[in-house]
């Protein structure tokens, strides 16, 4: 069996799962779309018969035909990056042409024949819309926070007053800026609102944002769904000041801590219903449990991070579950809890990762200074 992973060379999820699948004797190709067209070629032949697509896997330094691909894991997608040696007037043209061709190639893989997609292309696009997520969550009976999505300064200030000055701002997308001088990544995260932050119309009107009441959190849940399996982790985000508002804004480590959590049956069933309505077979759902016992749905990250949870708590067995899920090629997959065959720590201790990570990364096109992150 053959799996194609679309990702970037810095993605530890793609690296570790590819390592495990290859240990199981499966063929794995990893396509780094951001390296195209600088580092590799893509060829598509059509006419007079079925279309044939040849991609290049820089990880293994080999070209491969996509005809034998059984599973496509759309783990990460970055725009192709043209060479800086092009005339400035031609760079935009090259990027538009390359981006369109990459999209067409991925769409063709879906059209060619039946494959197992994580996640299906149309579902992936739909699920990235936060407003759509909230609609479906409310429709299946999950508790959702009152939400305003707007760039109207007066509407935003009225919402702030309506909730007694206890409200937050969240970006619609998760953007990050890489500072070359400081070698740091700065991102946009959940921010408590103040009168001062709402003072300038220009700061509010030039980009829409998500506005919600500030919830009285007891703790938070990260629910990783693979097929029909939902593995919930309780995050102790309220015991350390760095994690109170948005745990994503800091390093994920033992200071916050996490443990496996038994979701109430009704909440788990509704989470799976949301996934089904969105057409997703994988996703990471964020839930706040309030001090008065409400389970409040925040969002589902269509291709969210989960290895960090196992790094903190190996008992969650998320890597083993992910490997079995991909091998099953079954949207109704149910994980058989067992002594894990694959552990995240085993990958890090493997000879391949210790010797490969940094030298391999330097062979690739650097990510742009502003890029979209997946949480």
Secondary structure as UniProt FT lines:
FT   STRAND          2..7
FT   TURN            9..10
FT   HELIX           12..23
FT   TURN            24..25
FT   STRAND          27..32
FT   HELIX           33..35
FT   TURN            38..39
FT   STRAND          43..45
FT   STRAND          52..57
FT   TURN            58..61
FT   STRAND          62..65
FT   HELIX           66..68
FT   STRAND          71..74
FT   TURN            84..85
FT   HELIX           88..112
FT   STRAND          116..118
FT   HELIX           121..127
FT   HELIX           130..139
FT   TURN            140..141
FT   STRAND          143..144
FT   STRAND          147..150
FT   HELIX           153..162
FT   TURN            163..165
FT   STRAND          167..170
FT   STRAND          175..179
FT   TURN            180..183
FT   STRAND          184..187
FT   STRAND          191..192
FT   TURN            195..198
FT   HELIX           201..205
FT   STRAND          209..213
FT   STRAND          217..226
FT   TURN            227..228
FT   STRAND          229..235
FT   TURN            237..238
FT   HELIX           241..243
FT   HELIX           247..249
FT   TURN            254..256
FT   STRAND          258..261
FT   HELIX           265..278
FT   STRAND          282..290
FT   TURN            291..292
FT   STRAND          295..301
FT   TURN            302..303
FT   HELIX           307..312
FT   HELIX           314..316
FT   HELIX           318..328
FT   TURN            331..332
FT   HELIX           344..349
FT   HELIX           351..361
FT   TURN            362..363
FT   STRAND          370..372
//
